């Protein structure tokens, strides 16, 4: 990990983490969230942190998909995005 990764990690960025480190830290965070019990404030903070991890994991998955499928297009039907075309 370079100096910039260390600084970014110190400021709360999740980007310097590898995929396995991100998954491991998210699982540990999820276990703390589940065991938070009646402490609503702590559970709320942990839940928000879980959302940060989920957003980072989704961003990475979308980047991988975009690299693997550079010519992907969104399907659009004549009558709308999710409506059947049988009328």
Secondary structure, DSSP 8 states (H G I E B T S, - for coil): --HHHHHHHHTT-STTS-HHHHHHHHHHHHHHHHTTTT-HHHHHHHHHHHHHHHHHHHHHHHHHHHHH-TT-----BTTBSSS-S--
